[in-house]
Amino acid sequence: MLEGETIISFPYQPAKVNHGYTDKVLYLNLSDKVVKVKDVPPKVKEVLTGGRGYGLWYLWQAVKPETRWNDPENELIFCTGPLSGITQYSGCGKSHVVSISPETGSANDNNAGGYFAPYLKFSGWDILEIQGKSEEDVIIFIDGNKGEVKIETFPYQDINSYLLVEKLTEHFAEDEQDKANISIVSAGQGAQNSLLGILNFSWYDRKRGKVRYKQAARGGTGTILRDKKIGAIVVKYKGISSASNNPAYPQLLKKAGERITKEILALDHIQNGMREIGTINLLDHMNTHHCLPVHNYQYGTHPEEVRIGNQVWKERFAQKQPGDSCWIGCNLRCSHAVDGFKLKTGPLKGKEVIVDGPEYETAAGFGGNCGCFDPDIILEANFYCDHYGIDTIGVSTTIAFLMECYERGILNQERTGGLDLRFGNGEALLALIHQIAQGEGFGKIAGQGVRRCKRYFADHFNANPTFLEDIGMECKGMEFSEYVTKESLAQQGGYGIANKGPQHDESWLIFMDQVNKQIPSFEDKAEALYYFPLFRTWFSLVGLCKLPWNDIEPAENKQKYSGITAAKVPEHVENYCWLFEGVTGQKITSEDIISQSEAVHNLQRLFNLKTRFGTRKHDAIPYRAMGPVTEQEYRSRAELYDKQLQEEIKYSITGKGIEEKIKALRKFREKQYELLCDAVYQRRGWDENGVPTLETIKRLKIDFPEVLAVWQNYHNNNHNNK
């Protein structure tokens, strides 16, 4: 096994975890070759709770308004959270990552399952803060039992995850059993050669005797890892127990854990089937309700969906009920994989591999959105995106956009370097993925994402920039995740007003709004867009997965509650209050959960303001997210659109052509979106431009001098520009 040379060795005494916290930050500066320990200030702990809150705070201190993602001062910050590492409750192994995004240019946050965050915390650290750039590829190794941090030279040629992480796991493990005590963060050449890089977080599958992965995928986080010349980050810790968090009241953890486990075992197979097929259970539902993106979000359903539907994956997944858990004690066990998949393309052609997933987003993106209704194409694309370290959502949404541009004549084979990018051409799709990863051919352009492709096509191919804006599914520079939102105003707002960009992990309201009709009025939608993003934010503060919250419900939830209240799943909110008190000793209410989240959510909105966006104009979304752009789209649901024009707008369609109808519908829907923004801003305590008011900032106790200076600078400039 290859050995790296030690550049830095930093011995330390691991801080004891006390009620979920170590109160210590491990700071590494790769440029200056500095390793040091920081203490978490008491006010930061009080106001920002942990996890993403800590990450945003330390990133704020590190960067200036003009800092770009590839400047040395940009940081890559790995966050734990006080509840991270609980073994008595499902979904408690989440890692959270904060950085300046290559795609958006502002604060980005990711989450990933696996063992990394618990191992990091039990090694003595609430936060791993990495700044600067190395001159050569390095490995960062944290041994939590020995109390040692090492930065070593990178002795391997291959940086792609599937090959690299197996080697590193073998290298750092003392024996076969010890492999389960290691978690590794890696990326790959795709992250290095594009802006769509992800981080792979490894965990050891004992049943298979193989390493597997979870991803922190949005916003280009893996691209930053490779820009800093980090080949991998390895954390090793042995000795996990139910007492590792040193909880204040263990009986409360037991009480909450027993309740959720009983529900999962009795009800999951009836409700969502997470243990059977995981998140891909959404495919059939989305197709039924016209929410599945087809051909770059033009349509919401397709008859060939059955070829990649739920039953297909039930047969393909190697593990039947239940699946696997990516952290100890999780009974939702939603992690599924296909074993022995033989690759047909690329550098590993002919090799049999494990493909993690696919998750819903991956199958919907490559399957529906790109029109490749072939499970083998989806699996091959899934594997290579993970291997290369690129985002399946960002890549599939970008390719779907490119395919539409190809079919509309904006692109041709001369411009794509010979790629026939018609919808459904799986061979071309896979070829483009390899080009993106290698930074070659048309892949150099595609790997920049939708926003930069739009600009390139307008500048170099004389494409109509207005049309490109209408059909290019990005907001704030980040590609949309895989839901058609034309008939869900709440989900449109959930995407557009989201802090980091159109990612469903902040606001997933499409089922509540479009399918269940639980939030019919503007006020209802504004309330949902206040509460649910904040509740989801809370998981990133404390280190939890959101799936056990509302992907499983108590049997009588909908009988006891209705509307928004039912969607909150009150008994599960009570579980989380028990968990927080049980670990930290601090008794909280459901209102306290929202207050904790509101402070961090508003801090991130103000971070956007610091980096020169974060106002109303940046919450604009492409029109295709609101309604039909083309005549083909209108015709696909003409009866629905005609009815809406007549009944909702009181617009006479008699004698009107489709172009006139589209124009009238567009005017109405764009106005509806602006009215929604008004209602949401008011409910969130923001001004009409989408900026938190001074009263909101003070109420949430985020009136740190650095924050107030940004707010004051904005208001001074805004006043001077009037």
N, C-alpha and C positions, 0 to 999 in steps of 0.2 A: 504494500500500500504506500502511495506517495506521501511524503512528509513535507509540510510547509515549514519555513523558517520563522522563528518568533521575532516579531518586530517590537512588540510591547508585551510585557507581562505585568499585570496589576493585581497583587494579592489584596483580598479584602475580607472583613469579618461579616458574613451575611446577617443583615438586619432581621430581627425576629418579626414575624407577621403578628400584629396585634389588632384583633377585631377587624381583620380584612385589609389592613394597610401596613406597609413598611415605612412610609413617609420618606423614602429615599429614591433618588433619581441617579441612574448611571449615565454620565455624560461622556461621550467620545467625540473628539475632534480629529478627523482623519488627516486634515491638512497639517495641523500643528503636532500631531501624534501625542495628544493629551488625553488622559483618562482621569476623571475625578468624580467625586460623590457630591450631590447637592441634596439639601433638605427641602421638603415641600413646605412653603410658608403656610402657617395656620389659616390665614384668611383665604388662600387659594383652596385649601381643603374644605373649609366651611362653605364657600360660595360655589365652587365648581365641582365638588363631590369626588371626582376621580376620572379615570378613563379618558374619553374624548375631551372632557373639560380640562384636565391637566395638559393634554397634548396641545390644545389650542392656546393655552396660556403660555407654555414654553415656546411654542412656535411664534407667538406674537412678540415675545421678548427678543427672538433671534433675528427676525427679518425686518426690513424697511419697506415702505410702500412700493418702492421701485424694484425690490428683489424679484428676480426671475427664478423659475424652477431649477435651472441649471447653474445658478450662482452658488458658490461654496457655502454661503451663510444659510441657504435653505436647509431645513432639517427633515430628517425622517425619524418620526417619533412613534415608538411602540408602547401602547398603553394597556394596563391591566384592568383595574377596577376592584372595589372592595368585595364584590360577590364572586369575582372570577376564581375558579378553582373549587367551588362547592361541589361535593360529590353526592349530596343528598337530594338534589333537585335537578330536573332535566334542563339541559341547555346552558351550562355554566362555564364553558371553556372558551368564550370568545376573546380574540385579540382585536384591538382597535389601533388604527394607524392614522397619523395626521402628518400632512406635508403641504407645501405649495404645489399645486397640480400643473403638470405640463400642458394639460388640455385647457384648463380654465384660467390659470394664472392666479388663483386665490386658494384659500384654505380648503383642503380636500380631506375627507375622512372615509376610511374603509373599515370593514369588519371581516373577520375570518374565523372559522371554527378551528378545532385542533387543540394541541397541547401547549402551544408556545407561551401564551400569556400566563397560565397557571405556573408553568415551570419557571418563567421569568420572575414572577412575584415570589414564589417560594425560594428562589435563589437570592432574594433580598431586595428586589427592585419593583417599585410601583410603575416606573417609567424607564425606558431605554431611549435616550436622546442622542441622535447621531448628526453631527455637523461636519462641514468640510468635505474635501475630496482626497482620496488616496492617489498617489502617483502610479500605483500598480494594483492589480487585483489582489484582494485580501479576503481572509476568512476571519470573522469575529467569533470567538468561542467563549462562552460563559459557563463555568462549572460551578453550579450552585452548592454542591456538597463540599468541594475543596475550597471554595471561596477564591476563585481566580478568574480574571478576565484576560484573554490573550487576543492579540491581533497578529495573525500569521500571514505569510505569503501564500498565494493561491497556486498549488502545484499541478492543477489539472488543465487539460486543454478544452474539454467540453464544459460549457457553463449551463447547458440546458437541463432542466430540473429532473427529468425522468432518469437520466444517466448519472448526473452529479450527486443527487441526494442519496441514492443507494450507496455510492462510494463513501460519502461522508458519514452516513449512518454506520457502515461497517468500520470505518476508521476510528470513530469516537466511542463506539461501544466496546466494552470489555468482553462481552460474550453475547450469545443470542438473546438472552433475557434482558440484557441491558439496552437493547435497541429501543424498547418501549419507553426508556427514560430520556430519549433524545427527540427534540423538535428542531426543525431547520427551516429557515426562511431563505428562499432563492427566487430567481427570476429566469433569465435566459437571453438568447440572442435576439429574440423578438422584442423584448423589453428594451434592449440596447439599441435596436435599429428602428424603433417606432415611438410614438407618443402614447401607445395603448398598453404599456407594460403593466403586468400584474405581479403580485407577490404570491408565491406558493408557500403555504405553511404545512409542513409535513407532520404526519402522525403515523404510528406503527400499528398496522392491522395484525393483531396476534393470530387471528384465525387463518389468514393467508400467509403469514410470515413475510409480508411485503410492506413497503412504505407507500402511503397514500397521501393525498393532498386536499387542503381547502384553500380557497383563494380570497385575497383582498384585491378586488378586481377593478374598481372604477377610478378613472381620473389619472391613470398613468403612474401609480405608485412604484411599480416595478422598474419603470424607466429611470426614476430617481435612484433606486438601488444600484443600477448598472452605471449611471452617470457618476456616482460616487466611487465606482470601481469596487463595490462589494460583491464578491462571488457568492457568499452565503453568510448567514448568521446562525450559529449553532448554540442552543441552550440545552444543558444536561442537568437533570435533577432526579434524584431517587428518594423515595420516602413519602409519597402522597398518602394522606389519610383523611378521614372525615374531620380531623382536628387541625388540618394544616393551616386553615384560616384563623385559628385561635378564636372561634366564635364566642360572642358574649353569652348567648342563650341557645345552646345546641338543640334544645327541645323544640324551638320554633322552626328550625330547619327541618327537623324530623316531621313535624306536624304538616308543614307545607308540602314536603316531598311525598309523604304518604298520600295526600289528597290528589296531587297531580298524577302520580303514578297509577293510582286506581282508575282515574278517568282515562288515561292513555290506553291502558290495557283493555278496558271495557269498551271504549268508544271509537278509537282511532280507525278501526277497520270499517266502521259505519260512516264516519264523518269525512275524512280526507285520505286515509290510506297512506299516511306518511311512512309507516313501518313497512308497507308493502312496496311502494314505488317512489316515495319522497315527493319533492316539489313538482315533479313532472305530472302529478295527478291533475294539475291545472289545465293541461293541454285540451282535453275534451271539453271542459267547462268553457274555456275561452273561445273555442271554436263554435260551440253551441250559441253563445251569447254575442257573437260578432266582435269579440275583443282580441282575437288572435291576429297578430300582424301578418299580412300576406302581401308580397310584392311591394316592399317598402311602404308598409302601412296604408296602401291604397284600399285594401279590403280587410274585413275582419273574420272571414271564414273561408274554408276551401274544402271541396269534397274529398280531396286526397289526404286530408288530415288523418284519416283512419289508418293510413300506412305508417304513421309515426305516433299513433294515439296510445292511450294508457295500456291497452291489452298487449300491444307490441312490447312495451318495456317490462311488463310483468313476466313475459316469456324470456326476454333477453337478460334481465338482471340475474346474476349468478346466485345471489343470496335471496331466498324467498323470505316471507315474513318470519321474523322481523329483519330489518336491515342492520346496519352497523352504527355505532355511536362514535362520534369524533371527539367525545370527552367522557371521562369516567362518570357513570351514574345516569347518563341520559337515556331515558326509556322511549323517547320519541323515535330514536334510531333511524333517522331519515337519510343517512348516507348510503347510497347504493352505487354499484359499479358493475361493469361488464367485464368478465374475465376472459382471457385467451383470445382477445380480438386481434386478428392478423392485419397489420397495416399494409395498405396497397400502394402508398406513395411515400415520397420524402426520404430523408436520410436513414430512417429505420424500416424501410420497406421490407416486408417479409417477416418482421419480428412480431411475436405474440405478446400483447401487453394488457395491463389492466387499464380500463378507461373509467375514471371516476365520474359518476353521473351517467347520462347527462341530467342536469337540472332543467327545470322548465325554461328558463331564459335561453339556454343554449339551444334546446330543441326548437323553441319557437323562433329564435333568430335565424339559425341556419336552415331550419325546416320550412316554416311558414314564410318568414320575411324574405328569404332568398329563394323560396320556391323549390327547395330540394327535399322533397318528401321521400327520403330514402334514409332509413336508420343507419346504414353503413357510412353514408356521407357525414351524417351528424356525428357519429362516433369518431370518425377519423379527424374531423375538424375539431371536435372537443379535445381529443388527445393531444393533437399538435399545438393547439392554443395553450394548453396547460404546459406542455413540454417546453415550448418556446418562451412562455411567460407573457402571453398577450390575452387581452380581455375578450371573452366570447361575445359579450354584449356589444362592446364597442366595435369589434371586428365584423360581426354579422350585420349590425345596423349600417356600418359604413359600406359593406359590400352590397347590401340591398339597395342603398342609394346609388352606388356605382352601376348596378344592374339596370336600374330604371334609366339612368343617364345613357347607358348603352342602348337600351331599347328605344329611347326617344331621339337618338342620333347625336347627342352631345358627345358621346364617346364612340369610337370605332376601333377596329383591330389595329390600325396604325397607331392610334393614341394609347392603346392598352398594351402595346408590344406583342400583339398576336392573340391576346386572351379574348375569347368569345363569351362576353359576360352577359349572356341572356339569363333571365330567371330560370332556375331549374338546372343550370349547367354545373353539376357537382364537380366535374373534372376541373373546370376553370376556377371554381371557388377554392378548391384545395390548392391548385397551383398558385393562386394569389396569396393564400395564407403563407405558403413557403416563401414567396417573394417578399412579403411583408417582413417575415422573420429574418430573412437574409439581407434585407435592405437593398434589394436589387429590382431592376425593371420598374414596372408600374407599381410594384409594392412600395417603392420609396414615397410615392404620392399617396397611395391608399393608407399607408401606415401613419399618416398625419391626422386622420380622422375626418369626419364630415365637414366641420367648419372650414378647415384649411383646403379641403378638396373643392368646396364651393368657390372659394376665392380663386383658386388655381384655374378652375374651368372658366370662370368669368374673364380672368386676365389673359389666359393663353388660348382658349378655344372659342372666345366670343359668345359664350353661353349667356342667356338671359339671367342676370343676377336675381331679379325678383322671383322668377320661377324656381331657381335653385333655392332661394330662401324658403319658399313655400313647401318644397318637397324634401329639403335636407333636414332630417330629424335630429336636431341637436338644440340645446339651449345652454347658454353660458359656456359653450365650447365642448360640452359633454354629450355623447350620443344618448338618445332615448333608450330606456329598457323596453321590454317586448309586450306592450299593450296598446291596442287601438283605442284612442280616447275620444273619438268624434262625438259619441253619445254620452260622455261623462264629463260634465263641466267641472265637477269636483276633482277628478283625476287630472284634468288639464291644469287646474291650479296646483294640484299636488306636484306635478312635474315642473311647472314654470316658476313657482314661488320657492321651491326647494333651495336650500342654501348652496349646495355644492353642484347642483345640476339635476337633470331629469332622471333620477334614480328612485325606484319604488321603495327602497328601504327607509325613506323618510315619510312618504305619504302613499299608502296603497289603499285607495278608497273606491276603486272601480266597481268592486262587488257591492259595497254598501250603496253606491250611487246608482249605477246602471242596472244592476241585476235585482237587488233586494229593495230598491226604492226607499231606503231608510232616511235619506236626507234631501227631501224635495225642494225646500225653499233656499234662498240665498243665505238666510240666517243659519239654517241647518248646515249648509255646506261650509260656511265660515266657521261655525263651531267645530265641525269635524276637522277642518284644516287648522284649527287651533289645537285641539286636544290630541289627535292621533299622531301628528309629527312630534309633539312633545313627549308622548308616552314612548314612542319608538326611540327618541333621543335618549331616554333614560336607560335603555338597555346598553347603550354605548358608554354611559358614564360608569356603570357598575360591573360590566363584563358579562352580559347575558345574551343569549340567542332569543330572538323574538318569537320563534315558531311555537314554543309551548304556551305562549300567551293566548293567541286566538286561532291557531290552526287545530286546536282541540278545545272543546267547550264542555262544561258540565251538562249533563243530560237535560236538565230543566232550565237552562239559561234563557232560552227564548220564551219559555212559559212564564218565567219570573219577571223578565224585563222585555222592553221593546225598543225599537228605533236605535238611536245612538247609544243608549244605555246598554242594550244587549250586546252591541258590537264592542263595547269596552270590556266585557266579560268580568263583571264586578268581583266574583269570587277569586279569579286569578289575580286581580289587582290586590285583593286582600292577601293572597299568597306572597306577593312581592313585598308588601309591607312587613309581613312576618319575616321574610328572608333578610331584609335590610336591618330590621331590629335584631334579629337573631345573630347576625354577624357583627354589626357595628355597636350594638347596644343602644342605638339611637331610635327611639320610637317615632315612626312617621305615619302620616295618613296618605290617602290617595291624592289629596290636594298638595301635600308636600312633594310627592313624586313629580307632579307637574311643575311646581315652583323650582325644584332642582334642575329640571330639564330646561325650563324657560330661561334661566340664567345663561346656560351654555348655548342654547339655540340663538339667543339674541347676541351673545358674544361673537358667534360665528357670522351672524348677519353683519355686525359691525366690523369684523375682520374683512369681509368682502368690501365694505366701505373703505377700509384702510388701503386695500389693494386697488382702489379706484373703480370698483363697481359695487353692486349691492343696492341698486336703486330700481325704481319701477321699470325703466326701459330695459333692464337686464332680465326682467321676469317675462319678457315677451317670448312667445313660442311660435314655431312655424304653423302656418294656417292648416296644414294637413292634420295637425293634432286637434283642430277644432271642427273641420268639415271637409267636404270634397273639393279638391283643387281642379280636377279634370272632368271632362264629360263622362269618361268611362266610370269614374268613381260615382258620379251622380247617378248614372243609369243603374249601377249595381244595387242601389237601394232607392230607386226613384219613387216608389210608392210611399216610403217613409218620409223622404225629403219633401215631396209634394204635400203630404198631410201636414207636416210641420209648418211649411210656408203658409198654408191656408188657415190652420187653426191657431198657431202660436203668434204669427206675424200679421195675420189678417191680410195676406198678400194674394191677390188674384193671379192664378197661374194660367188663366184662359188666354190662349194665343201666345203665351210666352215660350221662348226657346230655352234650351238647357243653359246656355251661357247667361241669359238674363236671370234665370232661377238661381244659378250659382252665385251671382253677384249679390242678389237680394239676401240669400241665406248667409253669405259671408258677412255682410254688413251687420246682420242681426247677431251672429255668433261672436264676432269680434267685440261687439258692444257688451254682450253677456260676459265675456271674459274680463273686460275692464271693470264691469260692475262687481264681479266676483272679487277681483283684486281689491277694490275699494272696501268691500265688506271684510275681507280677510285682514287687510292692513289695520282696519279699525279694531277688529277683535284682538289682534295681537299687540295692540298698543304701539303701532307705528304711525308715522305721518302719511300724508297722501302720496308721498314719493317712495314709500316702503322702507323708511328709516326709523328705527326705534326712537321714541321720544325720550327727552331727558327724564320725564317722570317714570317711564318704564325702566330706564337704566338704573335710576336710583332705587326704585322699588325692588329690583332684583339684586341689588348690592354689587352690580358689576361696574360701579362708578370708580374704577381704578383710574389714577391720573392718566395713564397711557390711553385708556379707552375714551375718557372725556376729551382728551386732546384731539383725537380723530373726529369725534362727534362735533366738536367746536369748529374744527377746520372745515368740515363739510358745510356747516351752517354759515360760516363766514363767506365761503366761496359761493354758496347758493344765494346769499343775500347780495353779494357784489355782482352776481350775474343777472340780477333782476332789473 
